[in-house]
């Protein structure tokens, strides 16, 4: 009886390569003092073209209803920019869902997805316009409150989670058989775009996880806790979801230039936003990598705090050359 041969040891599997950190840009379309609206709009079109050529992952477009913004309906910009770019993903960051009709949003974005398959992203949030008169008009409560009385902001924002659930219902046809929307919102032949929830706290992260959406955690809003446990809790509840972090950035050729711009910007940001990243390209690169590792982000979204278009493009080009593509360190 021969002795059995010793088992052949299995070769250890090589470690998985680190995931690439995707780079995206957020555009507000702000018309700063001394600027013209048509030129700022043209600059946003040029920004999309540059990002497309540089290999950026995505361009996010915000929704604001104050007078100093270039657009109020980002879905119109999504349609225009998706048609003039070739590879760049285009998304909204974010539609103000408390003042939106979920069915109309679903129909709009399924149409956008039909026009530009595979490159549209639907980002929503629980925010409302800062302009109370615009908010009342959009919410359909204009004239219902007393003079100088603000609309019921808390009530509108409290309706975010159910509106998000109904939006996902319409996008994916989550209705009983035989229901008018059991096959989803029109157009039926279009694939639903990925849904992202943009937020700055645990409530938005939980809402995203509950509806199977991805989550973008804002670090630049003053209300943000800058707490890594927020995206970590999202990942624990939604294992297939992706996490992005949104950070404001001042990237300049010199430390002195970055410091001067930061001093200027912080004068008009006031209580609404904070500067998260600033410095030379090398310094900004290190800060981005540190934040991505700290929050275990799949994507970083940079809001470049330059009103001068040439300065913003220079920052976009500098950051692209440094961190696209770049690998996140593997967690210990």
C-alpha positions in Angstrom: 0.0 0.0 0.0 1.6 3.2 -1.1 1.4 6.3 0.9 -0.8 8.9 -0.6 0.9 11.9 -2.2 0.9 15.0 -0.1 -1.6 17.5 -1.2 -0.3 20.1 -3.7 -0.6 23.5 -2.0 -2.8 25.9 -3.8 -1.0 28.9 -5.2 -2.1 32.0 -3.3 -4.3 34.3 -5.3 -2.7 37.6 -6.2 -4.1 40.5 -4.4 -6.9 42.4 -6.2 -5.7 45.6 -7.8 -6.8 48.7 -6.0 -9.9 50.3 -7.3 -9.4 53.4 -9.4 -10.5 56.7 -7.9 -12.9 58.3 -10.3 -12.7 62.1 -10.8 -15.7 64.3 -11.5 -16.4 68.0 -11.5 -19.4 70.0 -10.1 -20.6 73.1 -11.9 -22.9 75.6 -10.3 -23.1 78.1 -13.2 -22.8 81.1 -11.0 -22.9 84.5 -12.6 -20.4 86.5 -10.4 -20.4 90.3 -10.2 -18.9 91.7 -13.4 -19.7 88.6 -15.4 -22.3 88.2 -18.1 -24.8 85.3 -18.1 -24.3 84.3 -21.7 -20.5 84.1 -21.2 -20.8 82.0 -18.1 -23.1 79.7 -20.0 -20.6 79.4 -22.8 -17.9 78.7 -20.2 -20.0 75.8 -18.8 -20.3 74.3 -22.3 -16.5 74.7 -22.8 -15.9 73.1 -19.4 -17.8 70.0 -20.5 -15.8 69.8 -23.7 -12.5 70.0 -21.8 -13.6 67.4 -19.2 -14.6 65.0 -22.0 -11.2 65.4 -23.7 -9.3 65.1 -20.5 -10.9 61.8 -19.5 -12.9 62.9 -16.5 -15.6 60.5 -15.3 -18.6 62.8 -14.9 -19.8 66.3 -14.8 -22.4 67.2 -12.2 -24.8 70.2 -12.6 -26.5 71.8 -9.7 -30.1 73.2 -9.3 -30.4 76.7 -7.9 -33.3 79.2 -8.3 -31.6 82.4 -7.2 -31.1 85.2 -9.7 -27.3 84.9 -9.9 -27.3 81.4 -11.5 -27.1 80.6 -15.1 -29.7 77.9 -15.1 -32.5 76.6 -12.8 -33.3 73.4 -14.6 -30.2 71.2 -14.8 -31.9 68.5 -16.8 -31.9 71.0 -19.7 -28.2 71.4 -19.4 -27.8 67.6 -19.1 -29.6 67.2 -22.5 -27.5 69.8 -24.2 -24.1 68.7 -22.8 -24.7 65.0 -23.3 -25.3 65.6 -27.0 -22.1 67.6 -27.4 -19.8 65.2 -25.5 -18.7 61.7 -26.4 -17.7 59.8 -23.3 -18.3 62.0 -20.3 -21.2 61.1 -18.0 -23.6 63.9 -17.2 -25.6 64.1 -14.0 -27.6 66.4 -11.7 -26.2 67.3 -8.3 -28.8 67.6 -7.4 -32.5 67.9 -8.3 -34.4 69.4 -5.4 -36.8 66.5 -5.0 -39.1 68.1 -2.4 -40.4 70.5 -5.1 -40.4 68.0 -8.0 -43.0 65.6 -9.2 -41.6 62.1 -9.1 -43.3 60.8 -12.2 -42.3 63.8 -14.3 -38.7 63.4 -13.1 -38.8 59.7 -14.0 -40.2 60.4 -17.4 -37.6 63.2 -18.1 -34.6 61.1 -17.1 -35.8 58.0 -18.9 -36.0 60.2 -22.0 -32.5 61.6 -21.4 -31.3 58.0 -21.0 -33.0 57.1 -24.3 -31.2 60.0 -26.1 -27.8 59.3 -24.5 -27.7 55.6 -23.3 -25.3 54.8 -20.5 -24.1 58.3 -19.8 -26.9 59.9 -17.7 -27.0 60.0 -13.9 -30.0 61.2 -11.8 -28.8 62.9 -8.6 -31.4 64.1 -6.1 -31.4 65.8 -2.7 -33.7 66.9 0.1 -32.8 70.6 -0.3 -35.2 73.4 -1.3 -34.5 76.8 -2.9 -33.0 79.4 -0.6 -35.2 82.1 -2.3 -38.5 81.9 -0.3 -40.5 83.5 -3.0 -39.2 81.0 -5.6 -39.8 78.2 -3.2 -43.4 79.2 -2.6 -44.0 79.4 -6.3 -42.4 76.1 -7.0 -44.1 74.3 -4.1 -47.5 75.7 -5.2 -48.0 77.6 -1.9 -47.6 81.1 -3.2 -50.0 83.5 -1.6 -51.0 80.9 1.1 -48.8 82.3 3.8 -48.8 85.7 5.4 -46.5 88.5 4.2 -42.9 87.8 5.1 -43.8 84.3 6.3 -41.5 81.5 5.0 -42.9 78.4 3.4 -43.0 75.2 5.4 -39.4 74.2 4.6 -39.3 71.4 7.3 -42.5 69.9 6.0 -41.2 69.9 2.4 -37.9 68.4 3.3 -39.6 65.7 5.4 -41.3 64.5 2.3 -38.0 63.7 0.6 -37.8 60.0 1.6 -41.4 59.1 0.3 -40.8 61.1 -2.9 -37.5 59.2 -3.5 -39.2 55.9 -3.0 -42.0 56.9 -5.5 -39.4 58.1 -8.0 -37.6 54.8 -7.9 -41.0 53.0 -8.2 -41.6 54.9 -11.5 -38.1 54.4 -12.8 -38.2 50.6 -12.3 -41.9 49.8 -12.4 -42.2 48.7 -8.8 -46.0 48.3 -9.0 -48.3 45.3 -8.9 -49.0 43.5 -12.2 -51.6 45.3 -14.2 -50.8 48.7 -12.8 -50.5 51.5 -15.3 -46.8 51.9 -14.4 -46.0 48.3 -13.8 -43.6 48.5 -16.8 -42.1 51.8 -15.5 -42.5 55.4 -16.7 -42.5 56.3 -20.3 -40.5 55.8 -22.5 -40.6 52.1 -21.8 -37.7 51.2 -24.2 -35.2 53.3 -22.2 -33.1 52.0 -19.4 -33.5 53.9 -16.1 -30.4 55.9 -15.2 -28.5 55.3 -12.0 -29.9 57.2 -9.0 -27.7 59.1 -6.6 -28.7 60.8 -3.4 -26.6 63.8 -2.5 -26.5 64.8 1.2 -24.5 65.8 4.2 -25.7 63.6 7.0 -27.0 60.2 8.1 -30.6 60.8 7.0 -29.8 61.2 3.3 -27.4 58.2 3.5 -30.1 56.0 5.0 -32.6 57.1 2.4 -30.2 56.2 -0.4 -29.5 52.8 1.1 -33.1 52.0 1.6 -33.9 52.7 -2.1 -30.8 51.0 -3.6 -29.3 54.3 -4.7 -25.7 55.4 -4.7 -24.6 58.1 -2.2 -22.6 61.3 -2.6 -21.5 62.8 0.7 -20.9 66.6 0.6 -17.9 67.8 2.6 -18.3 71.5 1.6 -21.7 72.3 3.0 -21.5 73.9 6.4 -24.1 71.4 7.7 -21.9 68.4 6.9 -20.5 66.5 9.8 -17.4 65.5 7.8 -17.9 62.1 9.5 -16.5 59.0 7.8 -19.2 56.9 9.7 -21.9 58.4 7.4 -20.7 56.8 4.2 -19.6 53.7 6.2 -23.1 53.3 7.5 -24.4 53.6 3.9 -22.1 50.9 2.8 -23.2 48.6 5.6 -26.8 49.0 4.6 -26.3 49.0 0.8 -23.3 46.7 -0.1 -23.7 47.2 -3.8 -23.8 51.0 -3.6 -21.1 53.4 -4.6 -19.8 56.4 -2.5 -18.7 59.7 -3.8 -17.4 62.7 -1.8 -17.9 66.2 -2.9 -15.3 68.8 -2.0 -14.7 72.4 -2.8 -11.2 73.1 -4.2 -8.9 76.0 -4.8 -6.0 74.8 -6.9 -3.4 77.4 -7.9 0.2 77.3 -9.3 1.6 78.7 -6.1 0.8 78.6 -2.4 0.5 82.4 -2.3 -2.0 82.3 -5.2 -4.1 79.6 -3.5 -4.1 81.5 -0.2 -5.2 84.8 -1.8 -8.0 83.1 -3.6 -9.1 81.3 -0.4 -9.2 84.6 1.5 -11.3 86.1 -1.2 -13.7 83.1 -1.5 -14.2 82.7 2.2 -15.5 86.3 2.3 -18.5 85.4 0.1 -19.1 81.8 1.2 -20.1 83.1 4.6 -22.2 80.4 6.4 -23.2 78.3 3.4 -20.1 76.5 2.4 -16.5 75.8 3.4 -13.3 75.5 1.5 -12.2 71.8 1.8 -9.1 71.6 -0.4 -6.6 74.3 -1.3 -3.0 74.7 -2.3 -0.7 73.9 -5.2 -1.6 71.0 -7.5 0.8 68.7 -5.5 -0.8 69.8 -2.2 -4.4 69.4 -3.6 -3.5 65.9 -4.9 -2.3 64.8 -1.5 -5.5 66.2 0.2 -7.7 64.5 -2.3 -6.1 61.1 -1.7 -6.2 61.6 2.0 -10.0 62.4 1.9 -10.7 59.5 -0.5 -8.9 57.1 1.8 -10.5 58.5 4.9 -14.0 58.2 3.5 -13.4 55.1 1.4 -14.8 56.9 -1.7 -15.1 55.5 -5.2 -15.3 58.9 -6.7 -14.2 62.5 -5.8 -16.3 65.4 -7.1 -14.5 68.7 -7.1 -16.2 72.1 -7.1 -13.4 74.4 -8.3 -13.8 77.8 -6.6 -12.7 80.0 -9.5 -15.1 82.4 -11.3 -12.4 83.2 -13.9 -12.9 80.5 -16.5 -9.2 80.4 -17.5 -8.2 79.8 -13.8 -10.8 77.1 -13.5 -9.7 75.3 -16.6 -6.1 75.5 -15.5 -7.1 73.9 -12.2 -9.1 71.2 -14.0 -6.1 70.4 -16.2 -3.6 70.4 -13.3 -5.8 68.0 -11.3 -6.4 65.7 -14.3 -2.6 65.3 -14.9 -2.1 64.4 -11.3 -4.9 62.2 -10.2 -6.5 60.7 -13.3 -6.4 57.8 -13.1 -5.0 57.1 -9.7 -5.5 54.1 -7.3 -6.8 54.3 -3.8 -4.6 52.7 -1.1 -6.0 49.3 -0.1 -7.5 49.6 3.5 -5.5 47.7 6.1 
